[in-house]
């Protein structure tokens, strides 16, 4: 993996890790994170999918594409949280060349330099303190590494993963209501099984997809 691709992958994984709690805690109002999509580099970007807590890919979701770097500054998960809060608390409008469609969702390309980022709340800072004490950052990622996720349906969650031994992102569709402990234990070996892999031409964020919903 090239140095730039490796740095992009690490940044996407870090952003995913730091935004995970917003699948249960709203970003603002009734807006939750319903997906984090790892954009293949180039460009160096990430797509954050937002919507109501019970929304799935079939509707009511919006994906925001945000560059990972602007003006030589790295964009963090905290920056992304502030950007999304600002955009969804205002009447911000977009020109037609910044709005498209992606996997049945609206896709909005965001220029972070044009958005006044909302400041972290006291609860944000409290959560950062507590999370850091419980799960201190070590600089080492598990293998496989979570690069993103997307709620496809009420009981179908797509995980975007990469491994040290394989180039590219693999998507694994899992069933949250299933045998979660057993699945997590077997996942590292399951995603290496070539016979399980297929392609999803509608999803540009992965090279292959594994259906593990019946596992």
Residue frames as qw, qx, qy, qz and C-alpha x, y, z in Angstrom:
[[0.000, 0.888, 0.459, 0.000, 0.00, 0.00, 0.00],
 [0.387, 0.550, -0.037, 0.740, 1.40, 3.41, -0.99],
 [0.266, -0.113, -0.503, 0.814, 2.27, 5.85, 1.79],
 [0.290, -0.077, -0.032, -0.953, -0.60, 8.23, 0.91],
 [0.667, -0.224, -0.563, -0.435, -3.09, 5.36, 0.72],
 [0.569, -0.193, -0.701, 0.384, -1.85, 4.05, 4.06],
 [0.073, -0.055, -0.357, 0.930, -2.22, 7.45, 5.72],
 [0.475, -0.137, -0.265, -0.828, -5.72, 7.83, 4.25],
 [0.678, -0.224, -0.686, -0.141, -6.72, 4.37, 5.50],
 [0.415, -0.165, -0.630, 0.635, -5.43, 5.15, 9.00],
 [0.129, -0.003, 0.155, -0.979, -7.28, 8.47, 9.09],
 [0.590, -0.183, -0.452, -0.643, -10.53, 6.89, 7.89],
 [0.638, -0.231, -0.722, 0.136, -10.24, 4.19, 10.56],
 [0.241, -0.113, -0.495, 0.827, -9.58, 6.78, 13.28],
 [0.331, -0.078, -0.076, -0.938, -12.57, 8.89, 12.21],
 [0.655, -0.220, -0.620, -0.372, -14.80, 5.82, 12.17],
 [0.524, -0.196, -0.706, 0.435, -13.68, 4.87, 15.69],
 [0.108, -0.124, -0.364, 0.917, -14.33, 8.34, 17.07],
 [0.414, -0.046, -0.193, -0.888, -17.77, 8.73, 15.46],
 [0.339, -0.146, -0.922, -0.115, -19.16, 5.33, 16.45],
 [0.041, -0.327, -0.730, 0.599, -20.98, 6.59, 19.54],
 [0.299, 0.269, -0.014, -0.916, -23.11, 8.84, 17.33],
 [0.355, -0.153, -0.815, -0.432, -25.11, 5.83, 16.13],
 [0.383, -0.535, -0.734, 0.170, -26.76, 6.10, 19.56],
 [0.206, -0.651, -0.254, 0.685, -26.03, 9.67, 20.64],
 [0.461, 0.811, 0.340, 0.121, -27.34, 12.29, 18.18],
 [0.498, 0.210, 0.069, 0.838, -25.00, 14.69, 16.44],
 [0.116, 0.057, 0.170, -0.977, -27.67, 17.31, 16.87],
 [0.629, 0.071, 0.002, -0.774, -31.46, 17.20, 17.37],
 [0.893, 0.069, 0.370, -0.247, -32.70, 13.99, 15.75],
 [0.632, 0.670, -0.383, -0.071, -29.66, 13.56, 13.47],
 [0.794, -0.421, 0.433, 0.074, -27.51, 10.44, 13.95],
 [0.114, 0.559, -0.743, -0.351, -24.55, 8.91, 12.16],
 [0.896, 0.153, 0.279, -0.311, -25.88, 6.00, 10.08],
 [0.916, 0.265, 0.122, 0.276, -22.71, 5.26, 8.16],
 [0.179, -0.810, 0.404, 0.386, -19.07, 6.13, 7.55],
 [0.875, 0.448, 0.172, 0.060, -17.93, 5.34, 4.01],
 [0.522, -0.530, 0.388, 0.544, -14.21, 5.04, 3.19],
 [0.568, 0.789, -0.053, -0.228, -13.64, 6.84, -0.12],
 [0.880, 0.052, 0.191, 0.431, -10.95, 5.05, -2.16],
 [0.165, -0.816, 0.209, 0.513, -7.95, 7.37, -2.55],
 [0.019, -0.110, -0.134, 0.985, -7.67, 9.52, -4.53],
 [0.014, 0.731, -0.218, 0.647, -9.40, 11.70, -3.50],
 [0.316, -0.024, -0.754, 0.575, -8.44, 11.68, 0.16],
 [0.433, -0.285, -0.017, -0.855, -11.93, 11.98, 1.63],
 [0.000, -0.168, -0.946, 0.279, -14.55, 10.29, 3.76],
 [0.376, -0.346, -0.429, -0.745, -18.34, 10.19, 3.50],
 [0.089, 0.070, 0.760, -0.640, -20.46, 10.52, 6.61],
 [0.306, -0.376, -0.709, -0.512, -24.04, 9.26, 6.30],
 [0.092, 0.053, 0.566, -0.818, -26.60, 10.91, 8.56],
 [0.437, -0.321, -0.549, -0.635, -30.31, 10.63, 9.23],
 [0.673, -0.469, 0.131, -0.556, -32.91, 9.73, 11.88],
 [0.381, -0.444, 0.785, -0.204, -32.05, 6.94, 14.32],
 [0.704, 0.157, 0.675, -0.153, -34.28, 4.43, 12.51],
 [0.573, 0.717, -0.151, -0.368, -33.32, 5.38, 8.94],
 [0.747, -0.125, 0.573, 0.312, -31.67, 2.94, 6.55],
 [0.251, -0.234, 0.539, 0.769, -30.22, 3.15, 3.07],
 [0.206, 0.510, 0.784, 0.287, -33.67, 2.85, 1.48],
 [0.025, 0.783, 0.330, 0.526, -34.44, 6.47, 2.30],
 [0.394, -0.903, -0.094, -0.140, -34.08, 9.56, 4.50],
 [0.744, -0.423, 0.132, 0.500, -30.27, 9.38, 4.54],
 [0.348, 0.928, -0.125, 0.047, -27.76, 11.96, 3.33],
 [0.854, -0.117, 0.039, 0.505, -24.07, 11.36, 2.67],
 [0.011, 0.985, -0.141, -0.096, -21.61, 14.24, 3.14],
 [0.859, 0.232, -0.059, 0.453, -18.26, 13.91, 1.38],
 [0.274, -0.951, 0.135, 0.045, -15.59, 15.73, 3.36],
 [0.606, 0.600, -0.440, 0.282, -11.89, 16.04, 2.37],
 [0.833, -0.398, -0.265, 0.279, -9.42, 14.61, 4.86],
 [0.524, -0.317, -0.018, 0.791, -7.12, 17.59, 4.53],
 [0.224, 0.895, 0.303, 0.239, -7.62, 21.31, 3.84],
 [0.077, 0.924, -0.223, 0.301, -4.97, 24.05, 3.62],
 [0.449, 0.418, -0.698, 0.369, -2.32, 21.63, 4.92],
 [0.390, -0.294, 0.589, -0.644, -4.46, 20.87, 8.02],
 [0.198, -0.083, -0.973, -0.088, -5.70, 17.36, 8.78],
 [0.571, -0.312, -0.135, -0.747, -9.48, 17.08, 9.24],
 [0.003, 0.118, -0.914, 0.387, -10.37, 15.17, 12.41],
 [0.227, -0.466, -0.848, -0.110, -13.52, 13.45, 13.62],
 [0.157, -0.595, -0.453, 0.645, -14.08, 16.42, 15.93],
 [0.052, 0.288, -0.295, -0.910, -13.91, 18.78, 12.95],
 [0.203, -0.189, -0.812, -0.514, -16.39, 16.61, 11.06],
 [0.194, -0.558, -0.762, 0.265, -18.81, 16.61, 14.00],
 [0.064, -0.564, -0.186, 0.802, -18.67, 20.41, 14.16],
 [0.088, 0.144, -0.548, -0.819, -19.09, 20.77, 10.38],
 [0.213, -0.340, -0.863, -0.308, -22.15, 18.51, 10.30],
 [0.158, -0.609, -0.618, 0.471, -23.74, 20.28, 13.24],
 [0.006, 0.449, -0.077, -0.890, -23.29, 23.64, 11.53],
 [0.147, 0.012, -0.700, -0.699, -24.68, 22.39, 8.21],
 [0.282, -0.421, -0.843, -0.178, -27.74, 20.84, 9.82],
 [0.197, -0.621, -0.522, 0.550, -28.47, 23.79, 12.10],
 [0.023, 0.494, -0.137, -0.858, -28.53, 26.33, 9.29],
 [0.675, 0.620, 0.289, -0.276, -30.15, 27.00, 5.94],
 [0.244, -0.521, 0.631, 0.521, -26.92, 26.24, 4.10],
 [0.784, 0.536, 0.149, -0.274, -27.54, 25.73, 0.38],
 [0.554, -0.290, 0.639, 0.448, -25.45, 23.91, -2.20],
 [0.405, 0.528, -0.386, -0.638, -24.97, 24.48, -5.90],
 [0.931, 0.195, 0.027, -0.306, -26.07, 21.66, -8.18],
 [0.649, 0.524, -0.536, 0.130, -22.47, 20.66, -8.95],
 [0.025, -0.414, 0.764, -0.495, -21.97, 19.78, -5.26],
 [0.666, -0.011, 0.517, -0.538, -25.05, 17.55, -4.98],
 [0.436, 0.257, -0.765, -0.399, -25.42, 14.07, -6.45],
 [0.896, -0.203, 0.005, -0.395, -26.67, 10.56, -5.73],
 [0.192, 0.458, -0.854, 0.155, -24.88, 7.64, -4.10],
 [0.178, -0.081, -0.968, 0.158, -26.34, 4.21, -3.36],
 [0.237, -0.634, -0.695, -0.243, -29.83, 5.70, -3.31],
 [0.366, -0.708, -0.334, 0.502, -28.85, 8.58, -1.03],
 [0.224, 0.964, -0.009, 0.146, -28.24, 12.27, -1.61],
 [0.776, -0.127, -0.042, 0.617, -24.50, 12.96, -1.78],
 [0.017, 0.996, 0.042, 0.074, -23.27, 16.43, -0.83],
 [0.723, 0.208, -0.178, 0.634, -19.67, 17.51, -1.36],
 [0.376, -0.903, -0.172, 0.112, -18.59, 19.77, 1.46],
 [0.478, 0.564, -0.251, 0.625, -15.86, 22.42, 1.41],
 [0.595, -0.538, -0.464, 0.376, -14.79, 22.61, 5.07],
 [0.353, -0.065, -0.066, 0.931, -13.16, 26.00, 4.53],
 [0.192, -0.364, -0.324, -0.852, -16.57, 27.48, 3.77],
 [0.635, -0.555, -0.493, -0.216, -18.19, 26.20, 6.97],
 [0.144, -0.609, 0.476, -0.618, -17.81, 27.76, 10.41],
 [0.566, -0.057, -0.819, 0.082, -17.30, 24.67, 12.54],
 [0.611, -0.673, -0.113, -0.402, -19.46, 24.39, 15.66],
 [0.011, -0.577, 0.699, -0.421, -17.48, 24.14, 18.90],
 [0.460, -0.108, -0.876, 0.098, -17.50, 20.92, 20.96],
 [0.562, -0.645, -0.156, -0.493, -20.12, 20.78, 23.70],
 [0.351, -0.579, 0.618, -0.399, -19.38, 20.07, 27.35],
 [0.912, -0.028, 0.341, -0.224, -20.79, 16.57, 26.82],
 [0.781, 0.567, -0.238, 0.109, -18.42, 16.07, 23.86],
 [0.169, 0.687, -0.587, 0.394, -15.45, 16.94, 26.04],
 [0.639, -0.378, 0.537, -0.402, -16.69, 14.77, 28.90],
 [0.964, 0.205, 0.118, -0.120, -17.08, 11.84, 26.53],
 [0.590, 0.660, -0.404, 0.231, -13.55, 12.40, 25.18],
 [0.197, -0.619, 0.632, -0.421, -12.12, 12.33, 28.72],
 [0.791, -0.170, 0.477, -0.343, -13.97, 9.16, 29.66],
 [0.916, 0.397, -0.026, -0.051, -13.28, 7.33, 26.39],
 [0.408, 0.710, -0.510, 0.261, -9.57, 8.16, 26.52],
 [0.365, -0.514, 0.666, -0.399, -9.28, 6.81, 30.04],
 [0.855, 0.019, 0.440, -0.274, -11.12, 3.60, 29.18],
 [0.851, 0.359, 0.294, 0.245, -9.68, 3.08, 25.67],
 [0.200, -0.787, 0.284, 0.510, -6.40, 4.99, 25.38],
 [0.713, 0.680, -0.120, -0.124, -5.16, 5.42, 21.82],
 [0.760, -0.402, 0.418, 0.292, -2.16, 3.16, 21.17],
 [0.186, 0.676, -0.493, -0.514, -1.49, 3.87, 17.50],
 [0.064, -0.132, 0.963, 0.224, -2.08, 0.19, 16.68],
 [0.667, 0.093, -0.103, -0.732, -5.16, -1.01, 14.82],
 [0.713, -0.052, 0.680, -0.166, -6.70, -4.48, 15.06],
 [0.237, 0.310, -0.740, -0.548, -6.56, -6.83, 12.10],
 [0.294, 0.556, 0.453, 0.631, -9.05, -6.74, 10.42],
 [0.137, -0.237, -0.225, 0.935, -9.40, -2.98, 10.78],
 [0.208, 0.736, 0.634, -0.110, -12.76, -1.20, 10.62],
 [0.268, 0.032, 0.267, 0.925, -12.65, 1.52, 7.94],
 [0.353, -0.038, -0.088, -0.931, -16.38, 2.31, 7.95],
 [0.162, 0.285, 0.926, -0.189, -19.91, 0.97, 8.18],
 [0.334, -0.038, -0.281, -0.899, -23.42, 1.51, 6.81],
 [0.445, 0.203, 0.738, -0.464, -26.88, 0.54, 8.06],
 [0.106, 0.008, -0.747, -0.656, -28.40, -1.12, 4.98],
 [0.555, -0.392, -0.537, -0.501, -31.61, -2.32, 6.60],
 [0.625, -0.633, 0.105, -0.444, -33.17, -2.95, 9.99],
 [0.842, -0.399, 0.361, 0.024, -31.12, -6.12, 10.49],
 [0.839, 0.339, 0.129, 0.406, -28.31, -5.74, 7.96],
 [0.238, -0.915, 0.196, 0.260, -25.13, -3.83, 8.78],
 [0.796, 0.521, -0.103, 0.291, -22.30, -3.47, 6.26],
 [0.577, -0.712, 0.211, 0.340, -18.79, -3.40, 7.72],
 [0.589, 0.763, -0.227, 0.137, -15.93, -1.97, 5.66],
 [0.770, -0.548, 0.283, 0.162, -12.73, -3.78, 6.65],
 [0.577, 0.681, -0.449, 0.047, -9.16, -4.09, 5.53],
 [0.918, -0.356, 0.098, 0.143, -6.40, -6.51, 6.51],
 [0.287, -0.745, 0.487, 0.355, -2.61, -6.47, 6.54],
 [0.495, -0.115, 0.792, 0.339, -2.48, -9.27, 3.97],
 [0.385, 0.558, 0.686, 0.263, -4.93, -7.91, 1.42],
 [0.110, -0.065, 0.158, 0.979, -5.09, -4.77, -0.71],
 [0.310, -0.325, -0.464, -0.764, -8.38, -2.89, -0.78],
 [0.395, -0.125, 0.497, -0.762, -11.48, -2.71, 1.37],
 [0.244, -0.189, -0.932, -0.191, -13.73, -5.72, 1.92],
 [0.495, -0.248, 0.100, -0.827, -17.39, -5.21, 2.85],
 [0.193, -0.107, -0.967, 0.128, -18.98, -7.77, 5.15],
 [0.513, -0.363, -0.191, -0.754, -22.76, -7.74, 5.60],
 [0.208, -0.017, -0.891, 0.404, -23.72, -8.97, 9.07],
 [0.463, -0.576, -0.528, -0.417, -26.92, -9.43, 11.06],
 [0.064, -0.480, 0.477, -0.733, -26.89, -7.45, 14.36],
 [0.760, -0.298, 0.168, -0.553, -29.61, -9.71, 15.80],
 [0.880, 0.180, -0.438, -0.022, -27.52, -12.81, 15.18],
 [0.861, -0.404, -0.107, 0.290, -24.82, -14.58, 17.19],
 [0.163, 0.958, -0.182, 0.152, -22.63, -11.50, 17.58],
 [0.512, -0.688, 0.513, 0.042, -19.97, -12.97, 19.89],
 [0.807, 0.041, 0.545, 0.223, -19.41, -15.97, 17.62],
 [0.569, 0.777, 0.182, 0.200, -19.36, -13.78, 14.52],
 [0.038, -0.950, 0.303, -0.069, -16.74, -11.41, 15.94],
 [0.651, -0.471, 0.582, 0.121, -14.56, -14.37, 16.90],
 [0.746, 0.217, 0.573, 0.260, -14.77, -15.91, 13.42],
 [0.369, 0.903, 0.101, -0.193, -14.68, -12.68, 11.38],
 [0.130, -0.754, 0.540, 0.350, -10.88, -12.54, 10.85],
 [0.373, -0.120, 0.874, 0.288, -10.91, -15.93, 9.13],
 [0.490, 0.600, 0.618, -0.133, -14.27, -15.51, 7.38],
 [0.303, 0.894, -0.017, -0.329, -13.14, -12.46, 5.42],
 [0.136, -0.572, 0.714, 0.381, -10.21, -14.38, 3.95],
 [0.549, 0.176, 0.816, 0.042, -12.44, -17.01, 2.32],
 [0.043, 0.233, -0.494, -0.836, -12.44, -16.22, -1.39],
 [0.074, -0.303, -0.892, -0.326, -15.45, -18.44, -2.12],
 [0.063, -0.669, -0.628, 0.393, -17.67, -16.17, -0.02],
 [0.105, -0.485, 0.071, 0.865, -16.77, -13.04, -1.99],
 [0.408, 0.646, 0.587, 0.269, -18.89, -11.33, -4.61],
 [0.239, 0.058, 0.102, 0.964, -19.03, -7.86, -6.14],
 [0.079, 0.769, 0.562, -0.293, -21.51, -5.04, -5.59],
 [0.409, 0.375, 0.324, 0.767, -21.42, -2.66, -8.54],
 [0.172, -0.857, -0.319, -0.366, -23.56, -0.13, -6.63],
 [0.589, -0.793, 0.016, 0.156, -21.01, 0.29, -3.84],
 [0.566, 0.716, -0.255, 0.319, -17.78, 2.11, -4.83],
 [0.324, -0.795, 0.410, -0.308, -16.29, 1.86, -1.32],
 [0.699, -0.340, 0.628, -0.038, -15.15, -1.79, -1.49],
 [0.209, 0.424, -0.770, -0.429, -13.57, -4.28, -3.84],
 [0.410, -0.121, -0.885, -0.183, -15.60, -7.29, -2.67],
 [0.567, -0.348, 0.189, -0.722, -18.63, -8.07, -0.51],
 [0.238, 0.009, -0.962, 0.130, -19.22, -11.02, 1.80],
 [0.616, -0.401, -0.208, -0.645, -22.72, -11.97, 2.88],
 [0.263, 0.114, -0.857, 0.429, -22.40, -13.17, 6.47],
 [0.489, -0.244, 0.122, -0.829, -26.02, -12.56, 7.45],
 [0.908, -0.129, -0.222, -0.332, -26.82, -16.28, 7.60],
 [0.500, 0.366, -0.706, 0.344, -23.61, -17.28, 9.35]]
